[in-house]
Structures are given as C-alpha cells and as structure tokens.
C-alpha cells in the first residue's frame, strides 16, 4: 500500500511528523518553499492525500493564490482533501457592522500599536478591522516575518492610512475582497512601503467562485462540522478558531 502523503503549505516554524511542511522560514522539519506567482510544488502529480493551508492565503497576491491553487490541484490525488483556513472576513465585517468592538481584542493587533504614532494612526475600531483586510510595514520597520524589527520612531506596521469617514463607508458597504483591493492600493502608495502582512480577503461566495474556477469542489464551510471531523487528524487545527473560516475542499476531475 502506497504511503499517504500529507502536505502543510505555509507551515511556519512547524515540525509535524508524517507531514511535508513547506515555508520560507529556515527551521528543522520545514522544506524551503517561496510562494510566488511561479511557484512549483516539488512533488509529482496526483499523489497527495491531504493538503492543509492555514492563515497563509491572506498574505498572498491574487497571482500567487491562483498559482498555488493550480499546484495544489495538480499534486492532489483523486479523492484527496484540501483543508483551507484563513481569517473569517465575513465574521469580522458582521461584528463591525453590529458595533462589537470586543471582536478585535486578542487577535494580534495590540502588539503593533506602538508603531502607529509614526503615521498618526489612531487606535480605532475601524483601523483594527482594516489591518486584517490590509496590513503592511515600511522600510524603517525591518521585517516582521523574520522578527528583524526596528522599533524606531519612523517604523510603521499597521493598516492602510485612510480618512476615517472613507474607511467607515468602505467597511460598511463593500465586500471583503473589494475592501482589501482598495486598501492595498492605498498602502502601496506609501513611498516607504516595504511589504504586506495581509493583502487579500474573501467572503465565502468570493472564495467559492475562485475554487470553482480552479476545478475544486467546495464540500463544506461548516466550521463546527469540519473541526469535529479533522481536529484529531490535523495538529493545532483549532488554533485561532473563533475568528477563522474553514473550507473543506475536494478535487474535481477535468
């Protein structure tokens, strides 16, 4: 019987026995892989039984997401499973539109607030939400992912800098992908722009359409059902549970 091949794309500093862990980071148990518009998974076609990708897609450009999905489809075996997880942007907008400020406490924003004074960005509900749809850092900050951070007065990591009223209208009226596109364009106009932390977002209908175009079958977005079925199969599957969207996806035949 052939050995089951399971891969974790964007694994971070993770060593999971029985998995091939792919990430840009240098770490024991991690296979180096840069996700880019021309990325190729170093695997034969139709051999992978399980693909897991958690809180990675929101960091990627459209072109890189598209190519990564093509590669996932290529390496997946018939009947294979793809578990995709990223911030639940529908939930974030729902909480914002309900006025539930508490939803943005404890989701990782607090540790970045020290830098916001460099651009006179206030700690508001809107700016905390905005940072999930588009976050970036400038050249003075250093590099967030490698933790080579310069805590200077000029350093910045946070949301796109936008007029408060314009941001309120954007968050109140537009879809997740429309919001991220608008904000990333604003962030890129910063002359000191260096890199995005988050640069993409999708509602369930928006991601469903992308998956359909890539010949995937979206079996479920029922978080409770998916977690119950796979929490003992995939390590740390319940991390960031309350603000994550979960997708259970299968490969369609062409």
C-alpha atoms as an extended CHARMM CRD file, in Angstrom:
* protein
*
       254  EXT
         1         1  UNK       CA              0.0000000000        0.0000000000        0.0000000000  PROA      1               0.0000000000
         2         2  UNK       CA              1.4100000000        3.4090000000       -1.0050000000  PROA      2               0.0000000000
         3         3  UNK       CA              2.3990000000        5.7580000000        1.8230000000  PROA      3               0.0000000000
         4         4  UNK       CA             -0.0750000000        8.5570000000        2.4830000000  PROA      4               0.0000000000
         5         5  UNK       CA              1.3880000000       11.9500000000        1.5670000000  PROA      5               0.0000000000
         6         6  UNK       CA              0.1820000000       14.9490000000        3.5530000000  PROA      6               0.0000000000
         7         7  UNK       CA              1.4450000000       18.4860000000        2.9950000000  PROA      7               0.0000000000
         8         8  UNK       CA              1.1930000000       21.6920000000        5.0220000000  PROA      8               0.0000000000
         9         9  UNK       CA              1.6520000000       24.8320000000        2.9110000000  PROA      9               0.0000000000
        10        10  UNK       CA              2.7770000000       27.9370000000        4.7960000000  PROA      10              0.0000000000
        11        11  UNK       CA              3.5280000000       25.8620000000        7.8670000000  PROA      11              0.0000000000
        12        12  UNK       CA              5.6480000000       28.3720000000        9.7570000000  PROA      12              0.0000000000
        13        13  UNK       CA              8.2070000000       27.0250000000       12.2340000000  PROA      13              0.0000000000
        14        14  UNK       CA              6.4510000000       23.6780000000       12.4870000000  PROA      14              0.0000000000
        15        15  UNK       CA              7.7380000000       20.1190000000       12.6390000000  PROA      15              0.0000000000
        16        16  UNK       CA              4.8870000000       17.6680000000       12.1440000000  PROA      16              0.0000000000
        17        17  UNK       CA              5.7680000000       14.0050000000       11.8550000000  PROA      17              0.0000000000
        18        18  UNK       CA              4.1560000000       12.4110000000        8.8170000000  PROA      18              0.0000000000
        19        19  UNK       CA              3.7550000000       15.7340000000        7.0160000000  PROA      19              0.0000000000
        20        20  UNK       CA              5.7910000000       17.6220000000        4.4320000000  PROA      20              0.0000000000
        21        21  UNK       CA              5.9000000000       21.1530000000        5.8150000000  PROA      21              0.0000000000
        22        22  UNK       CA              6.5380000000       23.9650000000        3.3160000000  PROA      22              0.0000000000
        23        23  UNK       CA              7.5210000000       27.5130000000        4.2570000000  PROA      23              0.0000000000
        24        24  UNK       CA             10.0450000000       30.2660000000        3.5070000000  PROA      24              0.0000000000
        25        25  UNK       CA             11.3880000000       30.0320000000        7.0550000000  PROA      25              0.0000000000
        26        26  UNK       CA             14.5030000000       28.0520000000        7.8480000000  PROA      26              0.0000000000
        27        27  UNK       CA             13.5300000000       25.5390000000       10.5240000000  PROA      27              0.0000000000
        28        28  UNK       CA             14.1040000000       21.8930000000       11.3100000000  PROA      28              0.0000000000
        29        29  UNK       CA             11.4420000000       19.8060000000        9.6200000000  PROA      29              0.0000000000
        30        30  UNK       CA             10.4590000000       22.5540000000        7.1530000000  PROA      30              0.0000000000
        31        31  UNK       CA             11.1060000000       22.2230000000        3.4130000000  PROA      31              0.0000000000
        32        32  UNK       CA             12.0200000000       25.6370000000        1.9380000000  PROA      32              0.0000000000
        33        33  UNK       CA              9.4120000000       26.9960000000       -0.4820000000  PROA      33              0.0000000000
        34        34  UNK       CA              8.7140000000       30.5540000000       -1.5880000000  PROA      34              0.0000000000
        35        35  UNK       CA              5.0880000000       31.1180000000       -2.5580000000  PROA      35              0.0000000000
        36        36  UNK       CA              5.1690000000       33.2970000000       -5.6710000000  PROA      36              0.0000000000
        37        37  UNK       CA              3.3060000000       33.6670000000       -8.9880000000  PROA      37              0.0000000000
        38        38  UNK       CA              5.5490000000       30.9650000000      -10.4820000000  PROA      38              0.0000000000
        39        39  UNK       CA              5.7800000000       28.5900000000       -7.5140000000  PROA      39              0.0000000000
        40        40  UNK       CA              6.0160000000       24.8590000000       -8.2340000000  PROA      40              0.0000000000
        41        41  UNK       CA              5.4520000000       22.2810000000       -5.5220000000  PROA      41              0.0000000000
        42        42  UNK       CA              8.3490000000       19.7860000000       -5.7150000000  PROA      42              0.0000000000
        43        43  UNK       CA              6.0230000000       16.8080000000       -5.9710000000  PROA      43              0.0000000000
        44        44  UNK       CA              4.6780000000       14.5210000000       -8.6770000000  PROA      44              0.0000000000
        45        45  UNK       CA              1.0880000000       14.9400000000       -9.8140000000  PROA      45              0.0000000000
        46        46  UNK       CA             -1.8760000000       13.1250000000       -8.2630000000  PROA      46              0.0000000000
        47        47  UNK       CA             -0.0870000000       11.7680000000       -5.1850000000  PROA      47              0.0000000000
        48        48  UNK       CA             -1.1010000000       13.9190000000       -2.1890000000  PROA      48              0.0000000000
        49        49  UNK       CA             -3.9330000000       12.6850000000        0.0260000000  PROA      49              0.0000000000
        50        50  UNK       CA             -4.2600000000       15.7440000000        2.2880000000  PROA      50              0.0000000000
        51        51  UNK       CA             -3.3640000000       19.4000000000        1.7770000000  PROA      51              0.0000000000
        52        52  UNK       CA             -3.5610000000       21.8250000000        4.6710000000  PROA      52              0.0000000000
        53        53  UNK       CA             -3.0770000000       25.5960000000        4.3890000000  PROA      53              0.0000000000
        54        54  UNK       CA             -3.7520000000       27.7720000000        7.4310000000  PROA      54              0.0000000000
        55        55  UNK       CA             -3.6270000000       31.5750000000        7.5860000000  PROA      55              0.0000000000
        56        56  UNK       CA             -1.4310000000       31.8500000000        4.5230000000  PROA      56              0.0000000000
        57        57  UNK       CA             -3.6430000000       32.9140000000        1.6180000000  PROA      57              0.0000000000
        58        58  UNK       CA             -4.4040000000       36.3320000000        3.1520000000  PROA      58              0.0000000000
        59        59  UNK       CA             -0.6770000000       37.1480000000        2.8780000000  PROA      59              0.0000000000
        60        60  UNK       CA             -0.5400000000       36.4200000000       -0.8600000000  PROA      60              0.0000000000
        61        61  UNK       CA             -1.2770000000       38.3530000000       -4.0520000000  PROA      61              0.0000000000
        62        62  UNK       CA             -4.0050000000       37.2290000000       -6.4510000000  PROA      62              0.0000000000
        63        63  UNK       CA             -1.4060000000       35.8390000000       -8.8660000000  PROA      63              0.0000000000
        64        64  UNK       CA              0.2610000000       33.8040000000       -6.1340000000  PROA      64              0.0000000000
        65        65  UNK       CA             -3.0460000000       32.4780000000       -4.8040000000  PROA      65              0.0000000000
        66        66  UNK       CA             -4.0130000000       31.4510000000       -8.3270000000  PROA      66              0.0000000000
        67        67  UNK       CA             -0.7330000000       29.6330000000       -8.9670000000  PROA      67              0.0000000000
        68        68  UNK       CA             -0.7650000000       27.9740000000       -5.5450000000  PROA      68              0.0000000000
        69        69  UNK       CA             -4.2640000000       26.6280000000       -6.1640000000  PROA      69              0.0000000000
        70        70  UNK       CA             -3.1680000000       25.2890000000       -9.5590000000  PROA      70              0.0000000000
        71        71  UNK       CA             -0.2720000000       23.4630000000       -7.9060000000  PROA      71              0.0000000000
        72        72  UNK       CA             -2.4630000000       22.0920000000       -5.1180000000  PROA      72              0.0000000000
        73        73  UNK       CA             -4.9050000000       20.7530000000       -7.6960000000  PROA      73              0.0000000000
        74        74  UNK       CA             -2.0460000000       19.1770000000       -9.6590000000  PROA      74              0.0000000000
        75        75  UNK       CA             -0.4840000000       17.3040000000       -6.7590000000  PROA      75              0.0000000000
        76        76  UNK       CA             -3.7370000000       16.1560000000       -5.1310000000  PROA      76              0.0000000000
        77        77  UNK       CA             -4.7640000000       12.5690000000       -5.6970000000  PROA      77              0.0000000000
        78        78  UNK       CA             -8.2850000000       11.7090000000       -6.8610000000  PROA      78              0.0000000000
        79        79  UNK       CA            -10.3580000000       11.7020000000       -3.6990000000  PROA      79              0.0000000000
        80        80  UNK       CA             -7.7930000000       13.8250000000       -1.8630000000  PROA      80              0.0000000000
        81        81  UNK       CA             -8.7940000000       16.5250000000        0.6090000000  PROA      81              0.0000000000
        82        82  UNK       CA             -7.7950000000       20.1790000000        0.8390000000  PROA      82              0.0000000000
        83        83  UNK       CA             -8.3850000000       21.9420000000        4.1650000000  PROA      83              0.0000000000
        84        84  UNK       CA             -8.1290000000       25.7120000000        3.7870000000  PROA      84              0.0000000000
        85        85  UNK       CA             -8.2470000000       28.1360000000        6.6870000000  PROA      85              0.0000000000
        86        86  UNK       CA             -7.9040000000       31.9200000000        6.8270000000  PROA      86              0.0000000000
        87        87  UNK       CA             -9.4270000000       34.8420000000        8.7730000000  PROA      87              0.0000000000
        88        88  UNK       CA            -13.2160000000       34.8070000000        8.6740000000  PROA      88              0.0000000000
        89        89  UNK       CA            -13.6610000000       38.1220000000        6.9050000000  PROA      89              0.0000000000
        90        90  UNK       CA            -17.4360000000       37.7180000000        6.7640000000  PROA      90              0.0000000000
        91        91  UNK       CA            -17.4190000000       37.4140000000       10.5680000000  PROA      91              0.0000000000
        92        92  UNK       CA            -15.1600000000       40.4530000000       11.0070000000  PROA      92              0.0000000000
        93        93  UNK       CA            -17.4830000000       42.5980000000        8.8900000000  PROA      93              0.0000000000
        94        94  UNK       CA            -20.5610000000       41.2590000000       10.6490000000  PROA      94              0.0000000000
        95        95  UNK       CA            -19.0730000000       42.1400000000       14.0440000000  PROA      95              0.0000000000
        96        96  UNK       CA            -18.0430000000       45.5660000000       12.7990000000  PROA      96              0.0000000000
        97        97  UNK       CA            -21.4760000000       46.3070000000       11.4220000000  PROA      97              0.0000000000
        98        98  UNK       CA            -23.0030000000       45.1990000000       14.7460000000  PROA      98              0.0000000000
        99        99  UNK       CA            -20.6490000000       47.5280000000       16.6050000000  PROA      99              0.0000000000
       100       100  UNK       CA            -18.9940000000       44.6800000000       18.5350000000  PROA      100             0.0000000000
       101       101  UNK       CA            -15.6290000000       46.2510000000       19.3700000000  PROA      101             0.0000000000
       102       102  UNK       CA            -14.7630000000       43.2610000000       21.5770000000  PROA      102             0.0000000000
       103       103  UNK       CA            -14.1590000000       41.1350000000       18.4810000000  PROA      103             0.0000000000
       104       104  UNK       CA            -10.8500000000       42.9280000000       17.8630000000  PROA      104             0.0000000000
       105       105  UNK       CA             -9.3990000000       42.2850000000       21.3200000000  PROA      105             0.0000000000
       106       106  UNK       CA             -6.8480000000       39.4860000000       21.4610000000  PROA      106             0.0000000000
       107       107  UNK       CA             -6.4960000000       38.9070000000       17.7130000000  PROA      107             0.0000000000
       108       108  UNK       CA             -2.9200000000       40.1500000000       17.4300000000  PROA      108             0.0000000000
       109       109  UNK       CA             -3.3450000000       43.8790000000       16.8420000000  PROA      109             0.0000000000
       110       110  UNK       CA             -2.2690000000       45.1420000000       20.2740000000  PROA      110             0.0000000000
       111       111  UNK       CA              1.3960000000       44.2140000000       19.7860000000  PROA      111             0.0000000000
       112       112  UNK       CA              1.6150000000       46.5130000000       16.7290000000  PROA      112             0.0000000000
       113       113  UNK       CA              0.0920000000       49.6620000000       18.1830000000  PROA      113             0.0000000000
       114       114  UNK       CA              3.4410000000       51.0950000000       19.3160000000  PROA      114             0.0000000000
       115       115  UNK       CA              4.2740000000       51.9460000000       15.6800000000  PROA      115             0.0000000000
       116       116  UNK       CA              1.0690000000       53.7520000000       14.7530000000  PROA      116             0.0000000000
       117       117  UNK       CA              2.1670000000       57.1340000000       16.0980000000  PROA      117             0.0000000000
       118       118  UNK       CA              4.6710000000       57.4000000000       13.2290000000  PROA      118             0.0000000000
       119       119  UNK       CA              1.7390000000       57.9320000000       10.8320000000  PROA      119             0.0000000000
       120       120  UNK       CA             -0.7360000000       59.4540000000       13.2880000000  PROA      120             0.0000000000
       121       121  UNK       CA             -2.9600000000       56.3810000000       13.0000000000  PROA      121             0.0000000000
       122       122  UNK       CA             -5.3970000000       56.2410000000       15.9110000000  PROA      122             0.0000000000
       123       123  UNK       CA             -6.3640000000       53.0580000000       17.7160000000  PROA      123             0.0000000000
       124       124  UNK       CA             -9.9650000000       52.8790000000       16.4890000000  PROA      124             0.0000000000
       125       125  UNK       CA            -12.3400000000       50.0040000000       15.8260000000  PROA      125             0.0000000000
       126       126  UNK       CA            -12.1500000000       50.7870000000       12.1100000000  PROA      126             0.0000000000
       127       127  UNK       CA             -8.3490000000       50.7450000000       11.9850000000  PROA      127             0.0000000000
       128       128  UNK       CA             -8.1520000000       47.4680000000       13.8940000000  PROA      128             0.0000000000
       129       129  UNK       CA            -10.5920000000       45.8540000000       11.4610000000  PROA      129             0.0000000000
       130       130  UNK       CA             -8.8290000000       47.4460000000        8.4960000000  PROA      130             0.0000000000
       131       131  UNK       CA             -5.4880000000       45.8790000000        9.4630000000  PROA      131             0.0000000000
       132       132  UNK       CA             -6.9660000000       42.4170000000        8.9150000000  PROA      132             0.0000000000
       133       133  UNK       CA             -8.0300000000       43.2710000000        5.3700000000  PROA      133             0.0000000000
       134       134  UNK       CA             -4.7510000000       45.0240000000        4.5850000000  PROA      134             0.0000000000
       135       135  UNK       CA             -1.7310000000       45.4270000000        6.8100000000  PROA      135             0.0000000000
       136       136  UNK       CA              1.7520000000       46.4890000000        5.7740000000  PROA      136             0.0000000000
       137       137  UNK       CA              5.0860000000       47.6710000000        7.1020000000  PROA      137             0.0000000000
       138       138  UNK       CA              7.5210000000       50.2930000000        5.9020000000  PROA      138             0.0000000000
       139       139  UNK       CA             11.2500000000       50.1690000000        5.1960000000  PROA      139             0.0000000000
       140       140  UNK       CA             12.1200000000       51.6370000000        8.5700000000  PROA      140             0.0000000000
       141       141  UNK       CA             10.3250000000       48.7960000000       10.3980000000  PROA      141             0.0000000000
       142       142  UNK       CA             12.5250000000       45.9630000000        9.1380000000  PROA      142             0.0000000000
       143       143  UNK       CA             10.9360000000       42.5550000000        8.5510000000  PROA      143             0.0000000000
       144       144  UNK       CA              8.0050000000       41.2040000000       10.5290000000  PROA      144             0.0000000000
       145       145  UNK       CA              8.1200000000       37.5570000000        9.5000000000  PROA      145             0.0000000000
       146       146  UNK       CA             11.7820000000       37.0470000000       10.3930000000  PROA      146             0.0000000000
       147       147  UNK       CA             11.3550000000       39.1740000000       13.5590000000  PROA      147             0.0000000000
       148       148  UNK       CA             14.1500000000       41.5240000000       12.4320000000  PROA      148             0.0000000000
       149       149  UNK       CA             12.2360000000       44.5340000000       13.7560000000  PROA      149             0.0000000000
       150       150  UNK       CA             13.4930000000       48.0790000000       14.2950000000  PROA      150             0.0000000000
       151       151  UNK       CA             11.4930000000       49.8870000000       16.9580000000  PROA      151             0.0000000000
       152       152  UNK       CA             12.2950000000       53.4130000000       15.8300000000  PROA      152             0.0000000000
       153       153  UNK       CA             10.0930000000       56.4990000000       15.6890000000  PROA      153             0.0000000000
       154       154  UNK       CA              9.8340000000       56.1610000000       11.8950000000  PROA      154             0.0000000000
       155       155  UNK       CA              8.9170000000       52.4540000000       11.9080000000  PROA      155             0.0000000000
       156       156  UNK       CA              5.3540000000       51.5090000000       10.9750000000  PROA      156             0.0000000000
       157       157  UNK       CA              3.3180000000       48.3330000000       10.7740000000  PROA      157             0.0000000000
       158       158  UNK       CA             -0.4280000000       48.6150000000       10.5690000000  PROA      158             0.0000000000
       159       159  UNK       CA             -3.4380000000       49.3970000000        8.3900000000  PROA      159             0.0000000000
       160       160  UNK       CA             -3.5080000000       51.4940000000        5.2410000000  PROA      160             0.0000000000
       161       161  UNK       CA             -3.6800000000       55.1850000000        6.1350000000  PROA      161             0.0000000000
       162       162  UNK       CA             -7.1000000000       56.4060000000        5.0550000000  PROA      162             0.0000000000
       163       163  UNK       CA             -9.5830000000       59.1180000000        6.0480000000  PROA      163             0.0000000000
       164       164  UNK       CA            -11.7500000000       57.8800000000        8.9310000000  PROA      164             0.0000000000
       165       165  UNK       CA            -15.0500000000       58.5900000000        7.1940000000  PROA      165             0.0000000000
       166       166  UNK       CA            -13.9310000000       56.9410000000        3.9490000000  PROA      166             0.0000000000
       167       167  UNK       CA            -12.8730000000       53.8540000000        5.8930000000  PROA      167             0.0000000000
       168       168  UNK       CA            -16.2270000000       53.6770000000        7.6810000000  PROA      168             0.0000000000
       169       169  UNK       CA            -18.0610000000       53.8020000000        4.3380000000  PROA      169             0.0000000000
       170       170  UNK       CA            -15.7770000000       51.1570000000        2.8530000000  PROA      170             0.0000000000
       171       171  UNK       CA            -16.2490000000       48.7500000000        5.7650000000  PROA      171             0.0000000000
       172       172  UNK       CA            -19.9940000000       49.3700000000        5.8650000000  PROA      172             0.0000000000
       173       173  UNK       CA            -20.7810000000       48.8890000000        2.1780000000  PROA      173             0.0000000000
       174       174  UNK       CA            -18.2090000000       46.7180000000        0.3950000000  PROA      174             0.0000000000
       175       175  UNK       CA            -17.3570000000       43.0170000000        0.2530000000  PROA      175             0.0000000000
       176       176  UNK       CA            -14.1650000000       41.5910000000        1.8140000000  PROA      176             0.0000000000
       177       177  UNK       CA            -12.3060000000       41.3630000000       -1.4880000000  PROA      177             0.0000000000
       178       178  UNK       CA            -13.3880000000       44.8540000000       -2.5480000000  PROA      178             0.0000000000
       179       179  UNK       CA            -12.1820000000       46.2160000000        0.7870000000  PROA      179             0.0000000000
       180       180  UNK       CA             -8.7790000000       44.5400000000        0.5670000000  PROA      180             0.0000000000
       181       181  UNK       CA             -8.2350000000       45.7340000000       -3.0140000000  PROA      181             0.0000000000
       182       182  UNK       CA             -8.9890000000       49.3530000000       -2.1170000000  PROA      182             0.0000000000
       183       183  UNK       CA             -6.7920000000       49.3040000000        0.9700000000  PROA      183             0.0000000000
       184       184  UNK       CA             -3.8250000000       47.5580000000       -0.6670000000  PROA      184             0.0000000000
       185       185  UNK       CA             -3.7690000000       50.2060000000       -3.4020000000  PROA      185             0.0000000000
       186       186  UNK       CA             -3.6400000000       52.9080000000       -0.7340000000  PROA      186             0.0000000000
       187       187  UNK       CA             -0.8640000000       51.0920000000        1.1780000000  PROA      187             0.0000000000
       188       188  UNK       CA              1.2640000000       50.7260000000       -1.9440000000  PROA      188             0.0000000000
       189       189  UNK       CA              1.1240000000       54.4990000000       -2.4630000000  PROA      189             0.0000000000
       190       190  UNK       CA              3.2150000000       54.9930000000        0.7020000000  PROA      190             0.0000000000
       191       191  UNK       CA              6.7050000000       55.9840000000       -0.5660000000  PROA      191             0.0000000000
       192       192  UNK       CA              8.2190000000       53.9670000000        2.3070000000  PROA      192             0.0000000000
       193       193  UNK       CA              6.1210000000       50.8540000000        1.6260000000  PROA      193             0.0000000000
       194       194  UNK       CA              8.0910000000       47.6320000000        2.0230000000  PROA      194             0.0000000000
       195       195  UNK       CA              5.8620000000       44.5900000000        2.4420000000  PROA      195             0.0000000000
       196       196  UNK       CA              2.3300000000       43.4450000000        3.1790000000  PROA      196             0.0000000000
       197       197  UNK       CA              1.4070000000       41.4420000000        6.2280000000  PROA      197             0.0000000000
       198       198  UNK       CA             -2.1730000000       40.9460000000        4.9590000000  PROA      198             0.0000000000
       199       199  UNK       CA             -3.1300000000       41.8270000000        1.3950000000  PROA      199             0.0000000000
       200       200  UNK       CA             -6.1220000000       39.6940000000        0.4860000000  PROA      200             0.0000000000
       201       201  UNK       CA             -9.5810000000       38.8270000000        1.7950000000  PROA      201             0.0000000000
       202       202  UNK       CA            -12.6330000000       36.9260000000        0.6050000000  PROA      202             0.0000000000
       203       203  UNK       CA            -16.2180000000       36.2880000000        1.5730000000  PROA      203             0.0000000000
       204       204  UNK       CA            -17.4670000000       32.7110000000        1.2780000000  PROA      204             0.0000000000
       205       205  UNK       CA            -19.0990000000       33.4660000000       -2.1160000000  PROA      205             0.0000000000
       206       206  UNK       CA            -15.9070000000       35.1500000000       -3.3830000000  PROA      206             0.0000000000
       207       207  UNK       CA            -13.6560000000       32.2420000000       -2.4110000000  PROA      207             0.0000000000
       208       208  UNK       CA            -16.2310000000       29.7060000000       -3.6180000000  PROA      208             0.0000000000
       209       209  UNK       CA            -16.1160000000       31.2520000000       -7.0900000000  PROA      209             0.0000000000
       210       210  UNK       CA            -12.3100000000       31.0930000000       -7.1870000000  PROA      210             0.0000000000
       211       211  UNK       CA            -12.3420000000       27.4350000000       -6.1460000000  PROA      211             0.0000000000
       212       212  UNK       CA            -14.9460000000       26.5910000000       -8.7790000000  PROA      212             0.0000000000
       213       213  UNK       CA            -12.8580000000       28.2750000000      -11.4740000000  PROA      213             0.0000000000
       214       214  UNK       CA             -9.8950000000       26.1430000000      -10.3610000000  PROA      214             0.0000000000
       215       215  UNK       CA            -11.8730000000       22.8960000000      -10.6860000000  PROA      215             0.0000000000
       216       216  UNK       CA            -12.2970000000       22.2910000000       -6.9790000000  PROA      216             0.0000000000
       217       217  UNK       CA            -15.4810000000       21.1600000000       -5.2890000000  PROA      217             0.0000000000
       218       218  UNK       CA            -16.2980000000       23.0360000000       -2.0830000000  PROA      218             0.0000000000
       219       219  UNK       CA            -17.8400000000       20.3950000000        0.1380000000  PROA      219             0.0000000000
       220       220  UNK       CA            -18.3950000000       22.4440000000        3.2890000000  PROA      220             0.0000000000
       221       221  UNK       CA            -17.7500000000       25.6940000000        5.1470000000  PROA      221             0.0000000000
       222       222  UNK       CA            -19.4610000000       24.4330000000        8.3010000000  PROA      222             0.0000000000
       223       223  UNK       CA            -16.7680000000       25.2100000000       10.8620000000  PROA      223             0.0000000000
       224       224  UNK       CA            -18.1840000000       23.0810000000       13.6610000000  PROA      224             0.0000000000
       225       225  UNK       CA            -18.5660000000       20.0610000000       11.3910000000  PROA      225             0.0000000000
       226       226  UNK       CA            -15.1050000000       20.4290000000        9.8210000000  PROA      226             0.0000000000
       227       227  UNK       CA            -13.3490000000       20.9100000000       13.1620000000  PROA      227             0.0000000000
       228       228  UNK       CA            -15.1210000000       17.9350000000       14.7010000000  PROA      228             0.0000000000
       229       229  UNK       CA            -14.0740000000       15.7240000000       11.7760000000  PROA      229             0.0000000000
       230       230  UNK       CA            -10.4440000000       16.8220000000       11.4790000000  PROA      230             0.0000000000
       231       231  UNK       CA             -9.2450000000       18.1650000000       14.8550000000  PROA      231             0.0000000000
       232       232  UNK       CA             -7.6550000000       14.7890000000       15.6560000000  PROA      232             0.0000000000
       233       233  UNK       CA             -6.1630000000       14.4570000000       12.1690000000  PROA      233             0.0000000000
       234       234  UNK       CA             -4.5100000000       17.8600000000       11.7290000000  PROA      234             0.0000000000
       235       235  UNK       CA             -2.3130000000       19.2250000000       14.5350000000  PROA      235             0.0000000000
       236       236  UNK       CA             -3.2960000000       22.5840000000       16.0230000000  PROA      236             0.0000000000
       237       237  UNK       CA             -6.3930000000       22.6240000000       13.8400000000  PROA      237             0.0000000000
       238       238  UNK       CA             -8.3610000000       24.6450000000       16.3970000000  PROA      238             0.0000000000
       239       239  UNK       CA             -5.8370000000       27.4770000000       16.7120000000  PROA      239             0.0000000000
       240       240  UNK       CA             -7.4730000000       30.8920000000       16.1090000000  PROA      240             0.0000000000
       241       241  UNK       CA            -10.7690000000       29.0230000000       15.9750000000  PROA      241             0.0000000000
       242       242  UNK       CA            -13.1960000000       31.8130000000       16.7860000000  PROA      242             0.0000000000
       243       243  UNK       CA            -12.0530000000       34.1800000000       14.0170000000  PROA      243             0.0000000000
       244       244  UNK       CA            -11.1160000000       31.6620000000       11.3050000000  PROA      244             0.0000000000
       245       245  UNK       CA            -13.0700000000       30.4230000000        8.2930000000  PROA      245             0.0000000000
       246       246  UNK       CA            -12.6930000000       26.7270000000        7.4470000000  PROA      246             0.0000000000
       247       247  UNK       CA            -13.1310000000       25.2260000000        3.9800000000  PROA      247             0.0000000000
       248       248  UNK       CA            -13.3220000000       21.5130000000        3.1820000000  PROA      248             0.0000000000
       249       249  UNK       CA            -12.4420000000       21.1130000000       -0.4870000000  PROA      249             0.0000000000
       250       250  UNK       CA            -12.1410000000       18.2250000000       -2.9340000000  PROA      250             0.0000000000
       251       251  UNK       CA            -10.5960000000       17.9290000000       -6.3660000000  PROA      251             0.0000000000
       252       252  UNK       CA            -12.8590000000       17.8050000000       -9.4060000000  PROA      252             0.0000000000
       253       253  UNK       CA            -11.9370000000       15.7670000000      -12.4490000000  PROA      253             0.0000000000
       254       254  UNK       CA            -11.3870000000       17.8830000000      -15.5770000000  PROA      254             0.0000000000
